Amino acid sequence: MTLRNLPEQTPFVVEWQYPLMVERPLLRPEKLKGKGGRPAVDHTAELLELLNDKPMTTTEWQMAAKTESDIKRSVFYEQFKSLKSHGFVENTPCGKKWQKPGTPKAVVRQEPKAVKALAPESLALVTPTR
């Protein structure tokens, strides 16, 4: 705690003993500091397993994660962002679906373009007249 006109005060610990706050000199304040909340759970393996069968769009993948692994939407998108940034997933050639890197890409066979046949008379040489 810092006040403008006074020197910095050393950290201390207090305990609430109704109706007063009582200083606890035996407790160390640096041991009490910490991040609260539920620890983060890593769903990377579960999400990547869903892509084993076939590539999926983001929405299909998110719905599969919800139904099969009970992963909440917000958690899915948080993990999805991490998977993309670390290169665990990539777009398919069409760009609309996600797959694991190294997944064999589907070969799209293109039919040869039809060639328009020219009539033999259209190939005749035309000599310019004067």
C-alpha positions as CSV (number, residue, x, y, z in Angstrom):
1,M,0.0,0.0,0.0
2,T,1.5,3.4,-1.0
3,L,0.4,6.8,0.2
4,R,1.6,9.9,-1.4
5,N,3.0,11.7,1.7
6,L,4.1,8.6,3.7
7,P,6.9,6.0,3.1
8,E,5.8,2.7,1.6
9,Q,4.3,0.3,4.1
10,T,5.5,-3.3,4.4
11,P,2.9,-5.9,3.4
12,F,1.0,-7.5,6.2
13,V,-1.8,-10.1,6.7
14,V,-5.1,-9.4,8.5
15,E,-7.9,-11.8,9.5
16,W,-11.5,-11.0,10.0
17,Q,-12.7,-11.7,13.5
18,Y,-16.1,-10.3,13.6
19,P,-16.5,-7.3,14.0
20,L,-12.8,-6.5,13.8
21,M,-9.9,-7.1,11.4
22,V,-6.9,-8.4,13.4
23,E,-3.3,-8.4,12.2
24,R,-1.7,-11.8,11.9
25,P,2.1,-11.3,12.1
26,L,2.9,-15.0,11.8
27,L,1.4,-15.3,8.4
28,R,3.5,-14.3,5.3
29,P,1.7,-12.1,2.8
30,E,3.8,-13.4,-0.2
31,K,2.4,-16.9,0.4
32,L,-1.2,-15.7,0.3
33,K,-0.9,-14.0,-3.1
34,G,-2.0,-16.2,-6.0
35,K,-4.3,-16.4,-8.9
36,G,-7.8,-17.7,-8.0
37,G,-10.3,-19.5,-10.0
38,R,-10.6,-23.0,-11.5
39,P,-7.5,-24.3,-13.1
40,A,-7.5,-24.5,-16.9
41,V,-8.2,-27.9,-18.5
42,D,-6.4,-28.9,-21.7
43,H,-8.8,-30.4,-24.3
44,T,-6.2,-30.5,-27.1
45,A,-6.1,-34.3,-27.4
46,E,-9.9,-34.6,-27.4
47,L,-10.4,-32.0,-30.0
48,L,-7.7,-33.4,-32.3
49,E,-9.2,-36.9,-32.0
50,L,-12.5,-35.6,-33.4
51,L,-10.6,-34.7,-36.6
52,N,-9.4,-38.3,-37.1
53,D,-12.4,-39.4,-39.1
54,K,-12.8,-36.5,-41.5
55,P,-12.1,-32.8,-41.9
56,M,-14.8,-30.6,-40.4
57,T,-16.0,-27.0,-40.6
58,T,-15.5,-24.9,-37.4
59,T,-19.2,-25.2,-36.5
60,E,-19.3,-29.0,-37.2
61,W,-16.2,-29.4,-35.0
62,Q,-17.6,-27.3,-32.2
63,M,-20.9,-29.2,-32.2
64,A,-19.1,-32.5,-32.2
65,A,-17.0,-31.4,-29.3
66,K,-20.1,-30.3,-27.4
67,T,-22.0,-33.6,-28.0
68,E,-19.1,-36.1,-27.7
69,S,-16.8,-34.5,-25.1
70,D,-19.1,-31.9,-23.4
71,I,-16.7,-29.1,-24.2
72,K,-18.4,-25.7,-23.8
73,R,-18.5,-23.3,-26.8
74,S,-16.2,-20.7,-25.2
75,V,-13.6,-23.3,-24.2
76,F,-13.7,-24.8,-27.7
77,Y,-12.9,-21.5,-29.4
78,E,-10.2,-20.7,-26.8
79,Q,-8.5,-24.1,-27.5
80,F,-9.2,-23.8,-31.2
81,K,-7.3,-20.5,-31.3
82,S,-4.4,-22.2,-29.6
83,L,-4.4,-25.2,-31.9
84,K,-4.3,-22.9,-35.0
85,S,-1.5,-20.7,-33.7
86,H,0.7,-23.7,-32.8
87,G,0.1,-25.4,-36.1
88,F,-1.9,-28.5,-34.9
89,V,-4.6,-27.9,-37.5
90,E,-4.7,-26.5,-41.0
91,N,-7.3,-25.6,-43.6
92,T,-8.2,-28.1,-46.3
93,P,-7.5,-27.1,-49.9
94,C,-11.0,-25.8,-50.3
95,G,-10.4,-23.6,-47.2
96,K,-13.7,-24.3,-45.5
97,K,-12.7,-27.2,-43.3
98,W,-10.0,-28.1,-40.7
99,Q,-7.8,-31.1,-40.6
100,K,-4.6,-32.3,-38.9
101,P,-1.4,-31.4,-40.8
102,G,-0.1,-34.2,-42.9
103,T,-3.6,-35.6,-43.6
104,P,-3.6,-36.8,-47.2
105,K,-5.3,-34.2,-49.3
106,A,-8.2,-35.3,-51.5
107,V,-7.1,-35.2,-55.2
108,V,-9.6,-33.2,-57.2
109,R,-9.6,-34.6,-60.7
110,Q,-10.4,-32.0,-63.4
111,E,-12.0,-33.1,-66.6
112,P,-10.2,-31.9,-69.7
113,K,-11.8,-28.9,-71.3
114,A,-13.8,-29.6,-74.4
115,V,-12.1,-28.5,-77.6
116,K,-14.3,-26.9,-80.1
117,A,-13.9,-28.7,-83.4
118,L,-13.4,-26.4,-86.4
119,A,-15.1,-27.1,-89.6
120,P,-12.6,-27.8,-92.5
121,E,-14.0,-24.9,-94.6
122,S,-13.2,-22.4,-91.8
123,L,-9.5,-23.4,-92.1
124,A,-9.3,-22.3,-95.8
125,L,-6.8,-19.6,-96.5
126,V,-8.3,-16.3,-97.6
127,T,-6.3,-14.3,-100.0
128,P,-6.8,-10.6,-99.8
129,T,-8.1,-9.0,-103.0
130,R,-6.9,-5.7,-104.3
